[in-house]
Amino acid sequence: MDVSYDVIVIGAGPSGSTAARFAAEGGCKVLLVERKRDIGIPVRCAEGVSEPPLKEFIDSHPSFIRNRISEIRLFAPNDIAVVLTPVNSGYILDRRVFDRELARLAIVNGAEVATSCAAIGIKRLDNGTVDVKVLHRGSETTVNCKIIIAADGVESRVGRWFGVKTVTTLHNTEGALTYVLSHPEIDNRYCDFYFGTEVAPGGYLWVFPGGDHSASVGIGCAGDCLRGKSLHEFLDRFIQRKYGGAKILSEVAGGIPVQATLKEIIADNLMLVGDAARQVNPMTGAGIINGMIAGKIAGITASESIKMRSWKKDDFRDYPKEWHQRIGSNHEKYFKMKEVVNKFSDESLNQIAETINSLPESKRTLRKVFMTALIKHPLLLGELRHLF
Ligand SMILES: Cc1cc2nc3c(=O)[nH]c(=O)nc-3n(C[C@H](O)[C@H](O)[C@H](O)COP(=O)(O)OP(=O)(O)OC[C@H]3O[C@@H](n4cnc5c(N)ncnc54)[C@H](O)[C@@H]3O)c2cc1C
């Protein structure tokens, strides 16, 4: 590790590695620091991504793709399944390999990577640069830079060091728990989503098959909807019912920020990306691709700023602008839709499923599900009118 860099990226998840890659490709001297010893481990994710947007970043490779899925089933509270007409196919990744591959691409483009290296504080200097204090393999040291890209995930502290308001309410933080389990009944063809107050209040439960009759079976619920019960209770009850006797191979828990993007994702010397900037899709909780898109824009913005020899907040304005044009303003809509959808009763969800199933198979799309929901609940039209 050198003593000074143009850009230090904190956190080597998908957002950070992508930011480091594009900043380095733009000619910056980049250091990517990751507090864990092994990038991508442990996996705190169900590993599902949509196939088309991934192509912008990486060619799909069997080493990090466990399964390819083209069909989705939505299960109403009474267990009626709606099989959606496929629009895009998706992948179930192996993030242990995928995250490492993204970091490798950053290295190939010229970034340096330091693992077992936690950023533990910053100090702004009078010359407009920043000293980052890191704990690297047990020893404290200081590294200087002009720009920090904070990609330190949902528990991000870096933003707060710069005075950015990153607090998320309990309601907008989904607690998520997922098991990887093995069971002969797991259907390798479908990604399944289960809804209802008895299954996953204020969220949903998923089964993402890995292709070998194993699956990530998990649950994400708004923090204030659990009524004193734990995620384990909901998930264990579901597994008992659907996959009795399943062998659990691993268990991970984490938080998912399900809100619109933070109001401020830039400051002097700083850009926030990925979960740290709350760039997860608030309807689905998916954040891998969004974080990579944000990382790319931030990395390019950083390289432009370095070329212009200025790294004030105003020099980074293109980043939030482009982010909102591509994704962020849609997330504001999805956030409001999530709030409305969470008000549906179990009975309404059952009725919607029945109506969709009465349509010809080719018309059973996600869009149709929403339109049917709105027709059944005309009052919601009032709440959603201003979104469209
Ligand atoms: C149970 C669960 C299931 C999920 N399933 C999906 C899914 O199927 N599909 C999907 O798209 N999304 C899913 N998500 C969300 C997805 O995991 C995140 O949105 C995604 O990982 C965000 O990437 P990131 O790079 O912003 O942050 P992260 O992947 O969290 O990476 C942040 C990195 O920063 C490092 N770090 C933190 N602080 C420091 C520090 N001070 N110094 C150095 N390093 C630091 C961390 O160790 C970590 O490696 C799920 C989340 C959970 C919890």
The ligand as an SDF file (V2000), in Angstrom:
LIG
                    3D

 53 58  0  0  0  0  0  0  0  0999 V2000
  -30.5080  -11.6320    3.2910 C   0  0  0  0  0  0  0  0  0  0  0  0
  -30.2920  -10.7210    2.1130 C   0  0  0  0  0  0  0  0  0  0  0  0
  -30.6670  -11.1520    0.8470 C   0  0  0  0  0  0  0  0  0  0  0  0
  -30.4370  -10.3300   -0.2770 C   0  0  0  0  0  0  0  0  0  0  0  0
  -30.7620  -10.8090   -1.5140 N   0  0  0  0  0  0  0  0  0  0  0  0
  -30.5100  -10.0450   -2.6150 C   0  0  0  0  0  0  0  0  0  0  0  0
  -30.7640  -10.5700   -3.9270 C   0  0  0  0  0  0  0  0  0  0  0  0
  -31.1890  -11.6960   -4.1210 O   0  0  0  0  0  0  0  0  0  0  0  0
  -30.4780   -9.7570   -4.9890 N   0  0  0  0  0  0  0  0  0  0  0  0
  -29.9880   -8.4960   -4.8370 C   0  0  0  0  0  0  0  0  0  0  0  0
  -29.7640   -7.7860   -5.8550 O   0  0  0  0  0  0  0  0  0  0  0  0
  -29.7390   -7.9870   -3.6090 N   0  0  0  0  0  0  0  0  0  0  0  0
  -29.9710   -8.7410   -2.4890 C   0  0  0  0  0  0  0  0  0  0  0  0
  -29.6850   -8.2480   -1.2450 N   0  0  0  0  0  0  0  0  0  0  0  0
  -29.0900   -6.9020   -1.1450 C   0  0  0  0  0  0  0  0  0  0  0  0
  -27.6280   -6.9550   -1.5740 C   0  0  0  0  0  0  0  0  0  0  0  0
  -26.9520   -7.9420   -0.8280 O   0  0  0  0  0  0  0  0  0  0  0  0
  -26.9760   -5.6010   -1.3600 C   0  0  0  0  0  0  0  0  0  0  0  0
  -27.8020   -4.5900   -1.9130 O   0  0  0  0  0  0  0  0  0  0  0  0
  -25.5970   -5.5490   -2.0280 C   0  0  0  0  0  0  0  0  0  0  0  0
  -24.7010   -6.4590   -1.4520 O   0  0  0  0  0  0  0  0  0  0  0  0
  -25.0350   -4.1240   -1.8840 C   0  0  0  0  0  0  0  0  0  0  0  0
  -23.7200   -4.0840   -2.3520 O   0  0  0  0  0  0  0  0  0  0  0  0
  -22.7050   -3.0170   -1.7350 P   0  0  0  0  0  0  0  0  0  0  0  0
  -21.4290   -3.2040   -2.4730 O   0  0  0  0  0  0  0  0  0  0  0  0
  -23.3280   -1.6690   -1.7290 O   0  0  0  0  0  0  0  0  0  0  0  0
  -22.5510   -3.4310   -0.2120 O   0  0  0  0  0  0  0  0  0  0  0  0
  -21.9860   -4.7960    0.3920 P   0  0  0  0  0  0  0  0  0  0  0  0
  -22.1510   -5.9160   -0.5410 O   0  0  0  0  0  0  0  0  0  0  0  0
  -22.6410   -4.9010    1.7410 O   0  0  0  0  0  0  0  0  0  0  0  0
  -20.4520   -4.5230    0.5680 O   0  0  0  0  0  0  0  0  0  0  0  0
  -19.9590   -3.6060    1.5140 C   0  0  0  0  0  0  0  0  0  0  0  0
  -18.5500   -4.0280    1.8540 C   0  0  0  0  0  0  0  0  0  0  0  0
  -17.9280   -3.0100    2.6250 O   0  0  0  0  0  0  0  0  0  0  0  0
  -17.1020   -3.6210    3.6030 C   0  0  0  0  0  0  0  0  0  0  0  0
  -16.8830   -2.6330    4.6650 N   0  0  0  0  0  0  0  0  0  0  0  0
  -17.7980   -2.0980    5.5100 C   0  0  0  0  0  0  0  0  0  0  0  0
  -17.2250   -1.1870    6.3110 N   0  0  0  0  0  0  0  0  0  0  0  0
  -15.9020   -1.1320    5.9610 C   0  0  0  0  0  0  0  0  0  0  0  0
  -14.7860   -0.3770    6.4290 C   0  0  0  0  0  0  0  0  0  0  0  0
  -14.9390    0.5150    7.4330 N   0  0  0  0  0  0  0  0  0  0  0  0
  -13.5920   -0.5740    5.8600 N   0  0  0  0  0  0  0  0  0  0  0  0
  -13.4280   -1.4750    4.8490 C   0  0  0  0  0  0  0  0  0  0  0  0
  -14.4540   -2.2250    4.3770 N   0  0  0  0  0  0  0  0  0  0  0  0
  -15.6760   -2.0590    4.9090 C   0  0  0  0  0  0  0  0  0  0  0  0
  -17.9210   -4.8300    4.0390 C   0  0  0  0  0  0  0  0  0  0  0  0
  -17.1030   -5.8090    4.6560 O   0  0  0  0  0  0  0  0  0  0  0  0
  -18.5000   -5.2990    2.6990 C   0  0  0  0  0  0  0  0  0  0  0  0
  -17.6770   -6.2460    2.0700 O   0  0  0  0  0  0  0  0  0  0  0  0
  -29.8810   -9.0330   -0.1030 C   0  0  0  0  0  0  0  0  0  0  0  0
  -29.5170   -8.5960    1.1800 C   0  0  0  0  0  0  0  0  0  0  0  0
  -29.7100   -9.4240    2.2740 C   0  0  0  0  0  0  0  0  0  0  0  0
  -29.3040   -8.9440    3.6380 C   0  0  0  0  0  0  0  0  0  0  0  0
  1  2  1  0
  2  3  1  0
  2 52  2  0
  3  4  2  0
  4  5  1  0
  4 50  1  0
  5  6  2  0
  6  7  1  0
  6 13  1  0
  7  8  2  0
  7  9  1  0
  9 10  1  0
 10 11  2  0
 10 12  1  0
 12 13  2  0
 13 14  1  0
 14 15  1  0
 14 50  1  0
 15 16  1  0
 16 17  1  0
 16 18  1  0
 18 19  1  0
 18 20  1  0
 20 21  1  0
 20 22  1  0
 22 23  1  0
 23 24  1  0
 24 25  2  0
 24 26  1  0
 24 27  1  0
 27 28  1  0
 28 29  2  0
 28 30  1  0
 28 31  1  0
 31 32  1  0
 32 33  1  0
 33 34  1  0
 33 48  1  0
 34 35  1  0
 35 36  1  0
 35 46  1  0
 36 37  1  0
 36 45  1  0
 37 38  2  0
 38 39  1  0
 39 40  1  0
 39 45  2  0
 40 41  1  0
 40 42  2  0
 42 43  1  0
 43 44  2  0
 44 45  1  0
 46 47  1  0
 46 48  1  0
 48 49  1  0
 50 51  2  0
 51 52  1  0
 52 53  1  0
M  END
$$$$
